[in-house]
Amino acid sequence: MIARDCHIGTCALLVILSLFVETGHSIRCYQCNSTSNEYPFQCNEFLTGDEHLQPESCDYVYGAQYCVKHIGRFEGK
């Protein structure tokens, strides 16, 4: 009987502690391409709020801790 009470107490404690556990979230970064014909001015120097750009999850980047703005030309584009 004591063992059963101990088991119930342990389960209750684990349930209570699980209420304080937060889920992990990845960082979300704005991603755009200035060579897009559909939205050519989406990647301006500053985000002004009139772009229809939403932050996207960076789950696919292993160990990502912050977002980086990359400016440059790639393959002549």
N, C-alpha and C positions, 0 to 999 in steps of 0.2 A: 504494500500500500504506500509506503514512504517513497519507493522508487517511482511509482506512478505519479505522485504529487510532484516529485522533483522533475520528472519529464514534462509535465504540464507547465510547471514554473519556467523551465528552460524554454519551452516553445513560446510561452507568453512573452518572455523577455526578448526573444529573437523577433517576434512580431512587433513589439514596441520599438526596438532599435531600428528595424527596417523602415519605420516611418520617418526616421531622421536621415536616411540615406538619399542623397540627391543623384539624379541621373547625370551622366556625362554628356556634354554637348561639344560639338566641334566648333571651330571658329567659322564665321561666314564672311566672305569677302565679295566685293563687287568685281565682276569679271566682264570685260567687254573687249571688242576688237574694233579698232578704228578703220579697218579696211572693209567693214560691213557695208554693203550697198543698201541694205534695208534700213539701217540706223547709222548714217555716216557721221553724225555729230554726237554719238553716245559717249565717246571717250574724250571729252574735253579736259582741259587742265584741271578744272575744279568741278565737282558734282554740284549742280545748281538746284536740283530737285525737279526740274522739268523733264528730265530723262525718265524713261520707263525702265529703270534698271533696279533690280532687286538683288540683295546679297545672296550668294549661293554657298552651299556647304563645301568645305574643303576636306571632306572625309578621305578623299582619294590621295591626298598629300600626306605621306607618313611623317608624323612628328611635327606637323605645322603648328606654329605658335603665334604667327602674326602674318599680316598681308603685306605684299610688296607691290609697289607700282613700278611697272617695267615700261620704259619708253625706248623705242628704237625701231629699226627696220629689220625685217627678216625676209630673206629671199627676194629682195628688191621691192617689197610691199610696204 
